[in-house]
Amino acid sequence: MPQLNPDPWFLTLMLSWVVFLTIIPTKVLAYVQPNEPVLASTDSHKFGSWNWPW
C-alpha cells in the first residue's frame, strides 16, 4: 500500500515542523507594537444635557 510509505512526505513534514517551531515563534515574539498602550484616565466625563430647540 503506497499510502503507508513515509518516504515521499516524511521529510516535508519534518522540515515544515522545523520551520513552525524555530522561525515563526522568533518572528512573532520579535513583533513590536507601533503604539505603546496608555492607561486610560480615571476621571469621569461630565456630559451636559442636550437642549433641543423645540
N, C-alpha and C positions, 0 to 999 in steps of 0.2 A: 504494500500500500504506500504510494508515494506521499500521502498526506503526513505520515508519521516520520518521514525522513527530515531531520532538523538541519541538514547541511545547507539548503538554499536560503533559509531565513534566520538561522540562529545568529550569524554574525551581524546581520542587520538589527536584530533585536538587541544584542549586546551593545552595539555602537549607539543605538538610539537611547538606551538607558544610561550610558556613559554621558551622553550629551545632557539628558534630563537631570542627572544627579550632580554634574560638575559645572557646566557652563551656564545653564539657565538660572540656578539659585544665586550664583555670584552676580549675574546681571540684575536680578530682581532686588537683591539686598543692597546693591550699589545705587539704586534709584534714589534720587533726591527730590523732594517736593519743591516746586517752584516758589511757593509761599509758605513761610513757617506759620503754624497755627497760632492764633492770638486768642487769649481768653476774652470772653465777652464781658462787658461791664455789668455790674450787678445793679446799676441804677435803674429804677423803674421809669418807663416812659409815661409821661402825662399827656394824654391826648385831650384836646379841647372838644367841646361839643360842636357839632356842625349845625349851624343855623341855616335852615332852608329859607329861601326868600318868600315862600307863600304862606 
